[in-house]
Amino acid sequence: MPIGLNIKGRVWRMVNQPAADDDVGGAVITGTVVYPCMDIRFTPRPSNMLLLEQGLETRKFVKVMLWPQSMLIYERDELEVTGPTNHSEYGHRFRIIEVNRQGMHPSDPRMFIHATVERIDRTRTEQ
């Protein structure tokens, strides 16, 4: 694990299964783990203080650094924290909303993927 990457996680690729509808006719979204064991670093982004002072609900964004850079990560993939078990975000999922790659050669071991993610809060056990 490279220095500074202190979290383990996995990436889920979400796909729409149009043939498998739920009880009321809505499409069922399922996921497949595409990268089961990744090294990650979380850096929380502060919310807009003006909106917080007004009492408005804000979305929580986190900047993440993923390694290695050879992975194909797309927007709308989901990132799940799988370790360590005492991490505050253990077991939570985050939707990847932006992916940025460095401009170095992909085989360079110093390459990282920088992404912005948003925490997913589920209101039901079924999606």
Number of C-alpha atoms within 10 A of each C-alpha: 12 11 6 11 16 13 20 20 22 19 24 21 17 15 13 12 13 12 8 13 13 11 8 6 9 11 14 16 15 13 14 13 15 15 15 13 14 19 19 25 18 18 11 12 11 9 13 10 10 9 11 11 8 8 9 9 9 11 10 13 19 18 16 20 21 21 19 19 20 14 14 8 22 14 14 16 20 25 27 20 23 19 19 14 12 7 11 10 17 16 14 16 22 22 19 23 15 15 15 12 13 12 7 11 10 15 10 11 13 13 18 21 19 19 20 21 25 18 18 14 9 10 7 6 5 7 8
